[in-house]
Structures are given as C-alpha cells and as structure tokens.
C-alpha cells in the first residue's frame, strides 16, 4: 500500500471514529440504553472477530497440511528418481565390467 493510500485509510478511520462519537452524542436513547447497545454491539463484534479468526486459522492449517503433502510427494518422487539413477548406473557399470 502506498503512503498516500495509507494516509487516506487513516483519515477514513479518524472520520469514522468522529462520526461514531457524534452519532452517540445525538442518539435518541438514554445513556443507559446507549451503553447497553454499545456493549451488545461490542460483544457481537468480538464474537464475529473470534469466529473469523478461527476460520482463518483452520484455513491456514489446511493450507499447511496441503503444502506438507506436496513436499512429501515431491520428496518421494526425487528419492525414486535418485534410486532409479543409481540402479541404472549399477547396471551400466556391471555391463562394462
């Protein structure tokens, strides 16, 4: 991300925060209702974040397992190719003798 885009994003977040604060100040609810609303929304956001992080972690674990399988298969293929090369060398060496 370029510096300009980063600055724009920062300005966006600051504006979002200011807008949220103004919205809270002029909310048509009492202070207690507003606090309860904010607590509920915060809890919902926390739960959503936990779910998303769990999903991301599971997906990352799946990618790691796939990568391990690919590496294992490549290792087996390379080992087989090396063994075939050694066998071919032995056969040619015994023919030459």
C-alpha positions in Angstrom: 0.0 0.0 0.0 1.4 3.4 -0.9 1.9 6.1 1.6 -0.9 8.1 0.1 -3.3 5.2 0.3 -2.2 4.6 3.9 -2.9 8.2 4.8 -6.3 8.1 3.2 -7.2 5.0 5.1 -6.0 6.7 8.4 -8.2 9.7 7.6 -11.1 7.4 6.9 -10.7 5.7 10.3 -10.4 9.0 12.1 -13.6 10.3 10.3 -15.4 7.0 11.1 -14.5 7.5 14.8 -15.6 11.1 14.8 -18.8 10.2 13.1 -19.5 7.4 15.6 -18.9 9.8 18.5 -21.2 12.4 17.1 -23.8 9.7 16.5 -23.6 8.6 20.1 -23.9 12.2 21.4 -27.0 12.9 19.4 -28.6 9.4 19.8 -32.3 9.4 20.7 -31.6 7.0 23.6 -30.8 7.4 27.2 -27.2 7.0 28.4 -28.0 3.6 29.9 -29.7 2.4 26.7 -26.8 3.6 24.6 -24.2 1.9 26.9 -26.2 -1.3 26.7 -26.4 -1.0 22.9 -22.7 -0.4 22.7 -21.9 -3.3 25.0 -24.1 -5.6 22.9 -22.5 -4.4 19.6 -19.1 -4.8 21.1 -19.8 -8.3 22.2 -21.2 -9.1 18.7 -18.1 -7.7 17.1 -15.9 -9.6 19.4 -17.8 -12.9 18.6 -17.6 -12.2 14.9 -13.9 -11.5 15.2 -13.3 -14.7 17.1 -15.3 -16.7 14.5 -13.4 -15.2 11.6 -10.0 -15.7 13.3 -11.0 -19.3 13.9 -11.9 -19.8 10.3 -8.7 -18.2 9.1 -6.7 -20.4 11.4 -8.4 -23.5 10.2 -7.9 -22.5 6.6 -4.2 -21.8 7.3 -3.8 -25.2 8.9 -5.5 -26.8 5.9 -3.0 -25.0 3.6 -0.1 -26.1 5.7 -1.2 -29.7 5.5 -1.6 -29.4 1.7 1.9 -28.0 1.5 3.3 -30.8 3.6 1.6 -33.3 1.3 3.0 -31.7 -1.8 6.5 -31.6 -0.2 6.2 -35.3 0.9 5.2 -36.3 -2.7 8.0 -34.3 -4.2 10.5 -35.9 -1.8 9.2 -39.4 -2.7 9.5 -38.6 -6.4 13.0 -37.3 -6.1 14.0 -40.3 -3.9 12.6 -42.6 -6.6 14.4 -40.8 -9.4 17.7 -40.9 -7.5 17.2 -44.6 -6.8 16.4 -45.3 -10.4 19.5 -43.4 -11.5 21.7 -45.4 -9.0 20.2 -48.6 -10.4 20.8 -47.6 -14.0 24.4 -46.7 -13.1 24.9 -50.1 -11.4 23.5 -51.9 -14.4 25.7 -50.0 -16.9 28.7 -50.5 -14.6 28.1 -54.3 -14.5 27.7 -54.4 -18.3 31.0 -52.6 -18.8 32.9 -55.0 -16.5 
